[in-house]
Amino acid sequence: MKLSVRAFLVACAAATALAVSGCSSTEPAPQTTFVWLDGSQATTSDLKGKVVLVNFWATTCVSCVKEMPQLAATYEKFKDRGYETVAVAMSYDPPSYVVNFAQSRQLPFKVAIDNTGEVARAWGDVKITPTTFLVNKKGQIVKRYIGEPDFAALHQLLDKLLSES
């Protein structure tokens, strides 16, 4: 029993470290199709050449709601430099709630509804919200955040990625 408790504590510490610092990698972003609130679509390939933040969220997630103003401010700060934000609502989130949330808060970036859960599965079977991926211009995932990112560090990384050719 002590081993199980110890393993649990180690896992919790690791999860906390992930939430604070995120994970770095350079794996290719999965090929997925995002269905926007207006019914139009875009694929991961359509976003290549831009630095893209893909945020999995839910209207019922307190941390997600808390970080949305900072995601919007980040988008506004970097959008003219080739930066895009994609907010993917989880499959269990009723579409009417997502639409209401996006409209009432005047989200300035694209919001997708993942009705089937296919997008979340493709991006590593995302179940925890918020989970955020940062994709470079080459279409590679360079950072994954579980929980709210450190926005000052994220802005520094965005400056670096947006400066790369």
C-alpha positions, 0 to 999 in steps of 0.5 A: 500500500505504501508503494501505491501512495508513493507512486501516486505522490510521484505522479502528482509531483510530475503532473504539477511540474508539467502544469508549471513548466510544460513539456517540450518536444518537436513531434509533428502536429497531428493532421486534424480538421477543425470545425469552426463555430460558423461551420467552416473548416480548416486542417492542421496543414492549412495553419502551417507557416504560422505559429499556432496555439491549440488549446483544449478547453471546456465551458465548465472548466474553471481554469479554462475560463480563468485563462481565456482573457490571457489567451485573448490578450496573447492572441491580440499581441501576436496575431499580426506576426503570424500567430494563430490561436485555435480553441478546441471545445471538448466533445462533452461541451454542448455546442450551444454553451460553446457558442454562447461563451465565445460570443458573450466573451467576444473571443477574438480567435477561432473556436472549434467544436470537437463533437466526436472527440476525434480531434482530442484523440488525435492530439494525444487523447486529451482528457484534461482541460486546459491542455495547450499545444504550441506548434511552430511554423514547420508544423511541429509541436514544441511545447505542451502545457497541462493547466494554465501556462506561465504567460510571461514565459509563453510570450518569450517563446512566442517571440522566439518562434515568430522570429524564426524563418 
